[in-house]
Amino acid sequence: MSAYDAIIIGAGHNGLTNAAYLAKAGLKVVVLEKNEYIGGAAVSRELHEGWIYSNCSYVCSMMRQALHRDLDLSRHGLLLVPYLGTVNFGDGDERLFSYHDEEAAHLELMRHSRHDADAMHRFQADLMRYSQFIRKTLLRTPPDPTSFRPRDIRELIWLGKKLWSLGEREIYEYVRFFTMSAAEYLEDYFENDLVKAAMASPGIIGTALGVYSPGSAYILLHHVMGDVDGSIGAWGLARGGMGAISQALAGALQEHGGEIRTRAGVRQVRVRNGKATGVILDNGDEINARIVVSNLDAKRTFTRIIKKEDLPTGIFEKAQNFKIRGSSGKVNIALSGMPKFTGVPDNPYLARGGQGFTGSLETMERAFDCWKRGRWSDDPFIESVIPSAWDPTVAPPGQHWMSNFVQYCPPQLASGPWTAEKRDRFGQSVVDKIERYSPGFKDLIVHMEVRTPHELEQEVGLTEGNIFQGELTIDQLFFNRPFPGYSQYRMPLRNLYMCGSSTHPGGGVSSACGANAAREILMDLRRPNSVPEDDFYDE
Amino acid sequence: MSLDHEHVVLEGDGVSGVSPNDQNAYRAYSRLMHRFADALEPFWLRTIPRIGHNSLSELLTFGQMGLNIRRLGKKDMREFLRIISLPARDLMDEYFENDVMKAMLSWDGLIGAKMAPRSPNSAVLALLYRLSGQTRGAHCIPRGGVDGLIQALCASATDSSVEVRCSATVDRIRIEGTALGLAARGVILQNGETIDADRVVSSADPRATFIDLVGARNLEIGFTNRIRRLRCDGYVAKLHLALDGLPEFKGLERPGGRMIFASDLDTLEFSYDDAKYGHSPEQPVMEAVIPSLHDDTLAPRGQHVLSAHVMYVPYALKGGWNAQARNQLCERAIDILARHAPNIREQILHQEFLTPADLEQQHRVTGGHWHHAEFSMDQMLMMRPTYQAAQYRTPISGLFLCGAGCHPAGDITGAAGHNAANEILR
């Protein structure tokens, strides 16, 4: 007799989403979390008194609207507030401001290049069309192209029809977009280097590719296909930090009777006769369940918590070859006041927005070259935001916290393993770069938390600290994610499923992986299925 | 070629100089790659139709393409769909341990393109393309050099009463407006002579054809933009050495085959890193052959010719190519050779080094690109060189393309010319 219908390993946003849908369908579920707090990489933590850091993920856009509404996350306390503008810093004195307001954005671009100001409309329109197409696939289970089952064939035909309806020219453009490098794709539109660099920067976030690596254009798209309240491509903050998302999901889960246990790390998935039957915790406790759902990444799931001899041949090797490369760092800084950036006008739109320390395409690519050689760059790409500028709940009055996402940071250094001293030097290189654009910045620092891939792996449990739970390259996307033949959330052992970002559609705090996995599980258990398949704002 | 002279030698289906593990892995790898190459083989010799308005025969091409891949079987088809876009480095890391072997086997996926071992999307396709054909990936040297091949083609053409005129540089293609749009009516040579014809077939690269010979004013603006943006900067230079004798390569009995001078994947990657910013590589990587070992018409008895492809040499060198930059790089390349054949410097009677810029000038190939236009997923199949010109026809009626810039690509396969002829005859 099983104590639970389902065990979900890992209380990240996907695990919670998955559990919420299973609980909603009447299953008895428990979510097991190794840390004492829930959220995985969507957390808010008070690491210095008075300051609440979103110390992993820091902005939100890809959260599926359909799930947000379906699980009623707003009632559970989730409030998303959009950015109003962004500053991009060039290598020298150039600054590029982007505004939400179209006319302001256009006038600003004119300052850099009349050509680019016009091209931006074309670029945005193209990007929107491409993201409209891909958004349709996010909440659907990828078909298996090698299968002849009616469902797979139906889904392939659906996909083919959608693609066909784009028209010949659009399909070609689409293929180009999918396979080119961000930099080369942007050359098609823009001439100004800072404009190109600013637009290319989403193409490298979280990935072990450079702006000149083929395939980075898709990652760019992956970052702009989200929305904040229907405004596609917009980014926003969750009030109270990213932990608010996890808390809201946990609220929805508990409302439906789900259970969450913290400090309950899973040592091993128990397997009997090729079936997952439960888990063994770090403290030796055993929990039985009809099914086990892993929210851990594919590599961790198959090389750490399942015994190799329990797996069918070849799966262990597939998991080892799974590309999950750490490439990003994070520096969270508590500040005693608002930093002033040189050359940035004082207006409320830019104050309530992000800062991109972009430099140029070459600067970003050179940072990637350092990563390849197992070093961090002294001139890294940093994407920052000061959430306290428009969220009073995360820092004491008049004081601020700044989130700095750093691309690139290698998981293994050529000079040997990460140490506390090296980590601090890495943090210092980030502060030095910001100081270049904001003299006096160092004096404002009250507290600083530096996170390299090493810390992300140790604390959050992301292998190598890869924020997407696996590279977003074609060989690991859609029906290839995580492995060919296992893209439908069912794993090689019976009653074992995966629901993390290692599955389609990949990372980015979208909750789509968890929801899609729930749909498949409920289908297998022959339960009524209420997981949405279409997104709210798509036709 | 390994730096410590423990070279990895590939001969037929076997490989020596590596661990038994790698030998077994190579057999599995080679079997799989050949299966994939065979599945793709029929499509290199065929026009890839446009998407959309298709005739039955065109739909059949797509159908067969799908069927061929499906016929690999479930397991292999899945593997195919996964590895087709892998970077060379990941593919090699999955199979092999030996660094020299990884670099050697990646080489054919990278040469000629602006791609490094870590670049995703196109390297495996390039590998598969090169594994197809009569010799299944093995290289041959035509008697009399490549010139021998050209002479044979020329003889065959002349036999079919083709007239070949040399020193007849085309200045532009004559375009006339007709009721149905613009049509090619012949060519005007640089000496002013006009040759009339109903059809003009250009083997020049797409950018030269459309921008120089046709002219932007005869083309729609979106099309012109796409042609201008074709990625066709070459990254391969050519080194020729006339040698007084046969160089002795340490650890190698007889330099009779292709020698690849890249000791590991990082060497390739870092050499590419220099080139991508427009710098000349500190450590060039290259493949070299000594064709005179197989063909005694190429050099006087006892003397030899060495011919090498040097990567990654940027077409657009920062500061531009001049004699000094060329000599410097040439010396670096010879240094690499000398590391393996210490006395090669004393044997050199004459040397020639052609950068992509030189190749552009000598052969009028834009960017000096090996394939006329980068062989990458976004410039492949029905998008090669770009849509609206990918089925050998162009927006100008009567004007056809037949060069390496068309599907399938370069590498002296003759496939583009063959496919174009089929289209014209239709």
Contacts between the chains, C-beta under 8 A, distances in Angstrom:
chain1	res1	chain2	res2	distance
A	145	B	77	7.5
A	145	B	81	6.8
A	146	B	70	7.5
A	146	B	74	4.6
A	146	B	77	5.0
A	146	B	78	5.8
A	164	B	52	8.0
A	167	B	52	7.3
A	168	B	50	6.3
A	168	B	51	5.0
A	168	B	52	4.0
A	168	B	53	7.9
A	168	B	387	7.5
A	169	B	387	6.8
A	171	B	51	5.5
A	172	B	51	7.5
A	172	B	382	7.3
A	172	B	383	5.4
A	172	B	387	4.5
A	175	B	377	7.1
A	175	B	378	6.4
A	175	B	383	6.6
A	176	B	378	4.2
A	176	B	383	7.2
A	179	B	85	7.8
A	179	B	121	5.0
A	179	B	122	7.8
A	179	B	376	7.1
A	179	B	377	3.8
A	179	B	378	4.8
A	180	B	376	7.9
A	180	B	378	5.0
A	184	B	231	6.7
A	187	B	229	6.8
A	188	B	225	7.8
A	188	B	229	5.9
A	209	B	120	7.3
A	212	B	276	6.1
A	213	B	118	6.9
A	213	B	119	5.7
A	213	B	120	6.6
A	214	B	115	7.7
A	214	B	119	5.6
A	214	B	120	5.4
A	214	B	121	4.2
A	214	B	122	6.6
A	214	B	376	6.5
A	214	B	377	7.2
A	215	B	85	7.6
A	215	B	120	4.4
A	215	B	121	5.5
A	321	B	90	7.8
A	321	B	93	7.8
A	321	B	94	5.1
A	323	B	90	6.6
A	362	B	277	6.5
A	365	B	276	7.2
A	365	B	277	7.8
A	369	B	273	5.4
A	372	B	118	7.0
A	372	B	269	6.5
A	372	B	273	7.8
A	473	B	85	6.8
A	473	B	120	5.1
A	474	B	85	3.9
A	474	B	120	7.0
A	474	B	121	6.7
A	475	B	82	4.9
A	475	B	83	6.8
A	475	B	84	7.7
A	475	B	85	5.0
A	475	B	86	5.1
A	475	B	90	7.8
A	475	B	120	7.5
A	479	B	81	7.3
A	480	B	81	6.5
A	480	B	82	5.1
A	483	B	82	7.9
A	484	B	78	3.5
A	484	B	79	6.8
A	484	B	81	6.2
A	484	B	82	4.9
A	485	B	74	7.8
A	485	B	78	5.1
